[in-house]
Amino acid sequence: MLPIVAVIGPDPASSTVIDTATEWGSVEAATWIERAELYGPHDDPIEKLVSALRRRGMATGRLGLELGSGRLPHLSPSDLGRLRMLLPDAAFVDASDLLHSVRAIKSQAEINVLRRSANLIVHAFQAVCQSLRPGLTEVEMTRIASSAILEAGGTPDLNPTVLIFMAGSQRYRAPLLPATERPVGRDELISLDGGCSVQGYHSDFARGAVIGRGSPEVISQFDAVVQALTAAESAIRPGRPVGDAWSAAQVVLDDAGLGDAAVNPINIGHSIGLDHWERPTIARPGSEMGDVRARPGMVLCIEPQVAGAHGDDSWSRGLFLVEDQILVTDSGIEVLTAAFSPQLYVIGGT
């Protein structure tokens, strides 16, 4: 991948994008930066970047880049090494935390797009559940959801739609594998998880369903996860640490005898926006992320999930997962995915 670099200095008016002539049209339509310095197939993008920094008096001092764990700076290790070599008087620092803190609070325009993305994935999962029948395959469920998103006004996006539908004892431990042609059977827990994107902004949502009757243990564990979700959402309040939500969910799971069966014991959710997983995560109190305070404008995904309880080491009974996307407001929260109840969706009962 050829590097695309935004150069943002003390004077925002002097900001520029180092980009290819081929890609600039698409980037220009999606950024507030009005100018670009373009390079061709035989040009050196790192030299172009160094030249832009020097002209702006930014070749010395501190230069912040996204260098933290899990970040995508779009500079290869060799490109970053050359940048350091060509700017020996500059100090390169990790600006990931600063950028995370800025991105954590969404503007009203971003909130509007995220609400639209959440509405689309809710509509898609409702369409899948209304179509469920024995013999329907994971691939067919994916096709139904994708069609529902497009029919509801969604448009293809460079960010892929992530749709995970699975059922059966052999599938619960492999939720990130592609959809299969395996048919859904009666009385199996069906997990629906994933999201779509609108103008690059993601949704993330999960529900569960069963055709016929689930076993009492399956029903009980799913109900506990739903109660954990409700408790976690009730604990999210502006000014309070997001770790309060982790604690509230954990109390419910402990009371249900599922406290040791959390799939991710460290956190029960994450922020969302241009990336599917953003900071802060909804982590346990006392951790770096758990002590972050909720603020109006944050869009969070709350997703308690358990598996493998009571000796079910192979997860044969199911992956018990529900997930909502919420907006932190001045007075509390708005559940952006509230149009689809988190309760287990049951088709028939005989």
C-alpha positions as CSV (number, residue, x, y, z in Angstrom):
1,M,0.0,0.0,0.0
2,L,1.4,3.4,-1.0
3,P,1.5,5.8,2.0
4,I,-1.2,8.5,2.4
5,V,0.0,11.0,5.1
6,A,-1.8,14.0,6.6
7,V,0.5,16.7,7.8
8,I,-1.2,18.8,10.5
9,G,0.8,21.5,12.1
10,P,0.2,24.3,14.7
11,D,-1.7,26.2,12.0
12,P,-4.5,24.0,10.7
13,A,-4.8,26.2,7.5
14,S,-1.4,24.9,6.4
15,S,-2.4,21.3,6.7
16,T,-1.8,19.1,3.6
17,V,-2.1,15.5,2.5
18,I,0.7,13.6,0.8
19,D,-1.1,11.3,-1.6
20,T,-1.1,9.8,-5.0
21,A,-2.7,11.6,-7.9
22,T,-4.9,8.5,-8.4
23,E,-6.3,8.4,-4.9
24,W,-6.6,12.1,-4.1
25,G,-10.1,12.6,-5.6
26,S,-11.5,10.0,-3.2
27,V,-9.6,11.4,-0.2
28,E,-10.5,15.0,-1.0
29,A,-14.2,14.1,-0.9
30,A,-13.8,12.7,2.7
31,T,-11.5,15.2,4.4
32,W,-11.6,18.7,5.7
33,I,-8.0,19.3,4.4
34,E,-8.2,21.3,1.2
35,R,-4.7,21.0,-0.2
36,A,-2.6,18.1,-1.3
37,E,0.9,17.4,-2.4
38,L,0.7,14.6,-4.9
39,Y,3.3,12.1,-6.0
40,G,3.5,10.0,-9.1
41,P,4.5,6.3,-9.7
42,H,8.2,7.2,-10.0
43,D,8.3,9.7,-7.1
44,D,9.5,9.0,-3.6
45,P,6.6,9.7,-1.2
46,I,8.9,9.9,1.8
47,E,11.0,12.7,0.2
48,K,7.7,14.4,-0.7
49,L,6.7,14.2,3.0
50,V,10.1,15.5,4.2
51,S,9.9,18.4,1.8
52,A,6.4,19.3,3.1
53,L,7.6,19.2,6.7
54,R,10.6,21.4,6.0
55,R,8.6,24.0,4.2
56,R,6.3,24.3,7.2
57,G,9.2,24.5,9.7
58,M,8.3,21.1,11.1
59,A,11.6,19.3,10.4
60,T,12.7,19.7,14.0
61,G,11.0,19.4,17.3
62,R,8.4,16.7,18.1
63,L,6.5,14.9,15.4
64,G,3.5,12.8,16.5
65,L,2.5,9.7,14.6
66,E,0.2,6.8,15.4
67,L,2.8,4.3,16.6
68,G,1.0,2.6,19.4
69,S,-0.1,-1.1,19.6
70,G,-2.7,-1.9,17.0
71,R,-2.5,1.3,15.1
72,L,-2.2,1.7,11.3
73,P,0.2,4.5,10.5
74,H,0.2,3.4,6.8
75,L,4.0,3.8,6.8
76,S,6.0,0.6,6.4
77,P,8.9,0.0,8.8
78,S,11.3,0.9,6.1
79,D,9.5,4.1,5.2
80,L,9.4,5.1,8.9
81,G,13.1,4.3,9.2
82,R,13.9,6.5,6.2
83,L,11.8,9.3,7.6
84,R,13.8,9.2,10.9
85,M,17.0,9.2,8.9
86,L,16.1,12.2,6.7
87,L,14.9,14.2,9.7
88,P,17.7,13.6,12.3
89,D,16.8,16.7,14.3
90,A,13.1,15.6,14.8
91,A,11.9,13.7,17.8
92,F,9.3,11.1,16.8
93,V,6.7,10.4,19.5
94,D,3.6,8.3,19.7
95,A,0.5,10.4,19.4
96,S,-2.0,7.5,19.6
97,D,-3.4,8.5,23.0
98,L,-4.0,12.1,21.9
99,L,-5.7,11.0,18.7
100,H,-7.8,8.4,20.6
101,S,-9.0,11.1,23.0
102,V,-10.0,13.3,20.1
103,R,-11.8,10.5,18.2
104,A,-13.6,9.3,21.3
105,I,-16.0,12.2,21.4
106,K,-18.1,12.2,18.2
107,S,-19.4,15.4,16.6
108,Q,-23.2,15.6,15.8
109,A,-22.4,14.8,12.2
110,E,-20.6,11.7,13.2
111,I,-23.4,10.7,15.6
112,N,-25.9,11.0,12.8
113,V,-23.9,8.7,10.6
114,L,-23.3,6.2,13.4
115,R,-27.1,6.2,14.2
116,R,-27.8,5.4,10.5
117,S,-25.3,2.6,10.5
118,A,-26.8,1.1,13.7
119,N,-30.3,1.4,12.2
120,L,-29.2,-0.5,9.1
121,I,-27.7,-3.4,11.0
122,V,-30.7,-3.7,13.2
123,H,-32.9,-3.9,10.1
124,A,-30.7,-6.5,8.6
125,F,-30.8,-8.8,11.7
126,Q,-34.5,-8.4,11.9
127,A,-34.8,-9.6,8.3
128,V,-32.6,-12.6,9.0
129,C,-34.7,-13.6,12.1
130,Q,-37.9,-13.2,10.2
131,S,-36.5,-15.6,7.6
132,L,-35.1,-18.3,9.9
133,R,-36.2,-21.8,9.3
134,P,-34.5,-25.2,9.7
135,G,-32.1,-25.8,6.8
136,L,-31.2,-22.1,6.3
137,T,-27.4,-21.9,5.9
138,E,-25.0,-19.3,7.2
139,V,-24.3,-18.2,3.7
140,E,-28.0,-17.6,3.1
141,M,-28.3,-15.6,6.3
142,T,-25.4,-13.5,5.1
143,R,-27.1,-12.9,1.8
144,I,-30.4,-11.9,3.4
145,A,-28.7,-9.4,5.7
146,S,-26.6,-7.9,2.9
147,S,-29.7,-7.5,0.7
148,A,-31.7,-5.9,3.6
149,I,-29.0,-3.3,4.2
150,L,-28.9,-2.3,0.5
151,E,-32.7,-2.4,0.2
152,A,-33.0,-0.1,3.2
153,G,-30.8,2.5,1.6
154,G,-27.4,1.4,2.6
155,T,-24.6,1.8,0.0
156,P,-21.5,-0.2,-0.7
157,D,-18.5,1.1,1.3
158,L,-14.8,0.6,1.2
159,N,-15.1,-0.7,4.8
160,P,-16.5,-4.2,4.5
161,T,-19.7,-5.3,6.1
162,V,-18.9,-7.8,8.9
163,L,-21.6,-10.4,9.3
164,I,-21.2,-13.5,11.5
165,F,-24.0,-16.0,11.7
166,M,-23.4,-19.3,13.3
167,A,-25.0,-22.3,15.0
168,G,-24.0,-25.7,16.1
169,S,-21.5,-27.2,18.5
170,Q,-18.7,-27.1,15.9
171,R,-19.1,-23.4,15.1
172,Y,-19.2,-21.6,18.5
173,R,-15.5,-21.8,19.0
174,A,-14.7,-20.4,15.6
175,P,-16.8,-17.3,15.3
176,L,-14.4,-15.4,13.0
177,L,-14.4,-18.0,10.2
178,P,-16.2,-17.2,7.0
179,A,-19.9,-18.2,6.7
180,T,-20.4,-21.9,5.8
181,E,-23.1,-23.9,4.0
182,R,-24.0,-25.6,7.2
183,P,-27.8,-25.7,7.7
184,V,-29.3,-24.4,10.9
185,G,-31.1,-27.1,12.9
186,R,-34.0,-26.9,15.4
187,D,-33.2,-26.1,19.0
188,E,-29.8,-24.8,18.2
189,L,-28.6,-21.4,19.6
190,I,-28.1,-19.1,16.6
191,S,-25.7,-16.2,17.1
192,L,-26.0,-13.1,15.0
193,D,-23.1,-10.7,15.3
194,G,-21.5,-7.9,13.2
195,G,-22.2,-4.6,11.6
196,C,-22.0,-2.4,8.5
197,S,-20.5,1.0,7.8
198,V,-21.9,4.2,6.5
199,Q,-19.5,6.8,5.1
200,G,-16.7,4.8,6.8
201,Y,-18.4,4.8,10.3
202,H,-19.1,1.3,11.7
203,S,-21.9,-0.4,13.6
204,D,-21.5,-3.4,15.9
205,F,-24.5,-5.4,17.1
206,A,-25.3,-8.9,18.3
207,R,-28.5,-10.9,19.1
208,G,-29.4,-14.6,19.6
209,A,-32.2,-16.8,18.2
210,V,-33.5,-20.3,18.3
211,I,-35.9,-22.3,16.1
212,G,-38.1,-24.4,18.4
213,R,-37.0,-24.8,22.0
214,G,-33.6,-24.2,23.5
215,S,-32.6,-26.3,26.5
216,P,-33.3,-24.9,29.9
217,E,-29.5,-24.3,30.4
218,V,-29.2,-22.4,27.1
219,I,-32.2,-20.3,28.0
220,S,-30.9,-19.6,31.5
221,Q,-27.4,-18.6,30.3
222,F,-28.7,-16.4,27.6
223,D,-31.1,-14.6,30.0
224,A,-28.1,-14.0,32.3
225,V,-26.1,-12.3,29.5
226,V,-29.1,-10.1,28.7
227,Q,-29.4,-9.1,32.3
228,A,-25.6,-8.3,32.3
229,L,-26.1,-6.1,29.3
230,T,-28.9,-4.2,30.9
231,A,-26.9,-3.8,34.1
232,A,-23.9,-2.5,32.2
233,E,-25.9,0.0,30.3
234,S,-27.6,1.3,33.4
235,A,-24.1,1.9,34.9
236,I,-22.9,4.1,32.0
237,R,-23.3,7.7,33.0
238,P,-21.5,10.9,32.0
239,G,-18.7,11.6,34.4
240,R,-18.5,8.0,35.7
241,P,-15.7,5.6,34.9
242,V,-16.6,3.2,32.1
243,G,-15.3,0.4,34.4
244,D,-18.6,0.8,36.3
245,A,-20.3,-1.0,33.5
246,W,-17.8,-3.9,33.7
247,S,-18.5,-4.2,37.4
248,A,-22.3,-4.1,37.0
249,A,-22.2,-6.9,34.3
250,Q,-19.8,-9.0,36.4
251,V,-22.1,-8.9,39.4
252,V,-24.9,-10.3,37.3
253,L,-22.7,-13.0,35.8
254,D,-21.3,-14.0,39.2
255,D,-24.8,-14.3,40.7
256,A,-25.7,-16.6,37.8
257,G,-22.7,-18.8,38.3
258,L,-21.1,-17.6,35.1
259,G,-18.5,-15.2,36.4
260,D,-15.6,-17.5,35.4
261,A,-17.1,-18.1,31.9
262,A,-16.6,-14.7,30.4
263,V,-15.1,-15.0,26.9
264,N,-13.2,-11.8,27.5
265,P,-12.6,-11.3,31.3
266,I,-10.7,-8.0,30.7
267,N,-13.5,-6.0,29.0
268,I,-17.1,-6.1,27.9
269,G,-17.0,-3.6,25.0
270,H,-15.4,-0.8,23.1
271,S,-15.8,2.5,21.5
272,I,-16.6,2.6,17.8
273,G,-16.4,5.0,14.9
274,L,-14.1,5.0,11.9
275,D,-12.6,1.8,13.3
276,H,-14.6,-1.1,14.5
277,W,-12.7,-1.2,17.8
278,E,-11.7,2.1,19.2
279,R,-10.7,3.4,22.7
280,P,-11.9,3.4,25.3
281,T,-12.6,-0.2,25.9
282,I,-15.2,-1.1,28.6
283,A,-12.6,-2.6,30.9
284,R,-12.4,-3.6,34.5
285,P,-12.0,-0.8,37.2
286,G,-8.4,0.1,38.0
287,S,-7.2,-0.5,34.5
288,E,-6.1,2.3,32.1
289,M,-9.2,2.0,30.1
290,G,-11.6,1.1,32.9
291,D,-10.8,4.4,34.6
292,V,-11.7,6.5,31.6
293,R,-14.8,8.6,32.3
294,A,-17.8,8.5,30.0
295,R,-18.4,11.7,28.3
296,P,-21.3,13.0,26.1
297,G,-20.7,12.2,22.5
298,M,-19.0,8.8,23.1
299,V,-20.5,6.0,21.1
300,L,-19.9,2.6,22.8
301,C,-20.6,-1.0,22.1
302,I,-21.5,-3.1,25.2
303,E,-21.1,-6.9,24.6
304,P,-21.0,-9.2,27.6
305,Q,-20.5,-12.8,26.4
306,V,-20.0,-16.1,28.1
307,A,-19.1,-19.7,26.9
308,G,-17.8,-22.9,28.3
309,A,-19.6,-22.7,31.7
310,H,-20.1,-25.8,33.9
311,G,-17.6,-28.0,32.2
312,D,-18.6,-27.2,28.7
313,D,-15.0,-26.9,27.6
314,S,-15.8,-27.3,23.9
315,W,-18.5,-24.6,24.0
316,S,-20.9,-27.1,22.6
317,R,-23.9,-25.4,24.2
318,G,-23.3,-22.1,22.6
319,L,-21.6,-18.7,22.5
320,F,-23.9,-16.5,24.6
321,L,-23.6,-13.0,23.3
322,V,-25.7,-9.8,23.1
323,E,-24.5,-6.4,22.1
324,D,-25.9,-2.9,21.9
325,Q,-24.5,0.2,20.4
326,I,-25.1,3.2,22.7
327,L,-24.6,7.0,22.7
328,V,-23.6,8.8,25.9
329,T,-25.7,11.9,26.3
330,D,-25.7,14.8,28.8
331,S,-28.2,12.9,31.1
332,G,-27.4,9.2,30.5
333,I,-27.4,7.1,27.4
334,E,-29.4,6.5,24.2
335,V,-29.4,2.9,23.0
336,L,-29.0,3.2,19.2
337,T,-30.0,-0.5,18.6
338,A,-33.1,-0.5,20.9
339,A,-35.5,-1.3,18.0
340,F,-34.5,-5.0,18.4
341,S,-35.0,-6.5,21.8
342,P,-31.9,-8.3,23.3
343,Q,-34.1,-11.1,24.5
344,L,-33.6,-14.5,22.8
345,Y,-35.6,-14.4,19.5
346,V,-37.7,-17.6,19.5
347,I,-39.2,-19.0,16.3
348,G,-42.0,-21.5,17.1
349,G,-42.1,-23.5,20.2
350,T,-43.0,-27.0,19.3
